[in-house]
Amino acid sequence: MGKLHVKLDDTVYILNGKDAGKTGKILAVFPKTSQVIVEGVNMQTKHKKARTHLEAGGILQQEGKIHSSNVMLVCPDTKRPTKIGKRFENGVKVRYSKASGKTIDSVKG
């Protein structure tokens, strides 16, 4: 529980599970359960009932949650999965790629 190493809109690489090896963008983050929703990963079938005569029901495909430990950030510089480090630059805490050593973005808190 708590802070995660990935943020909303990060591109991540899936480490294990049925979608291992895929990459995708993070659509939602759930810090309390340490889970994320990644675009096009862990697709699940949802049966939706029509609520009104105007709304269509049917079988939908939607992304499911996966644990944040099963994803690794893709370095924007090298386009390869990398570990994340945190350091201070000019008094601001930033995330950096341990593979290339380059700064990714700033961190709140």
N, C-alpha and C positions, 0 to 999 in steps of 0.2 A: 504494500500500500504506500502511496505517496507519489513522488516525482518520477517521471519516466524519462528515458534517454531520447525519445522521439517526440515530435510535435505534430500538430495539424499541418497538412500539406507537405510533409516530408516525403521523399521517395524512399521506399524501403525494399529490402530483399528478404524473401521468406526463407528461413533456415530449415525448418522441418515441418512435417505434416503432408497432407495430400497435395498441397500446392507448393512444395519445396522447390526453390529455384526460380520462382516467378518474382517479378518486381511490380510495385504498384504504389499509388499515392494514398496517404492516410486521409480518410474521410472523417473519422471521429476518434476521440481519445477519451478513455474512461480511467482516470488516475486512481480512483478508489479501488477498482478491481484489477488494475494493471493490464487492461485490455485495450485493443485498438481495432478499428474496422479499416481494412485495406481494400481499395478499389479492385474488383475482379477476383478477389481471393476468398476462399471458404464460402462459396456460393451455396445458398440454402433455398429450398422450395417452400413457399408460403402459400397456403390456400386461403384466398380472400373471398369473403361473402359480400355480395352487393348489398349495400345499406339502403339505397333508394332505387327506384326504377330507372333513374338517370345514370347512376354509378354502375360501372361494369365490375362484375366479380371475375374470378378466374384463378389461375395458378401463376404466381409471380416468382421470379428468381431475385434474391437479394443477398447482399454480403452479410456474413456473420462475424461475430467478434473472435479475435484470436489473442493469445497472451503476448504481451510486449516482449517477452524473452525470446520469442520465436521470430522476431524481426531484427534486421540490422540496417542501419542507415546507409544509403548509397551516397558516396562522396560526390558532390557536384563537380569537382575538378577532375577526378580520375574515372568517374562513372563505374566504380567498383564498390562492393560492400566494405565498410570500414568501422572500426571501433570509434567511440566518441570520447573526447576528453574535455575538461572544462578548465579554463585559466582566465586570469585577469589581464586585459589589455587596456591601457590608459584608464584604469579605474573601473572598467566595465567587464562584467563576467561574460565570457563568450564560449560557445561550443566550437571545438576544432576537430578536424579529422586526424586520427593518429597515423593514418597511412601517408598522407601528403603533408601534414603539419599545418595546413592552411585553415584559416578561420571560416566557419560556416555561418554563424549568426550569433546575436547576443541572447543572453538568458535573463529572464525576469527573476528577481529574488536572490 
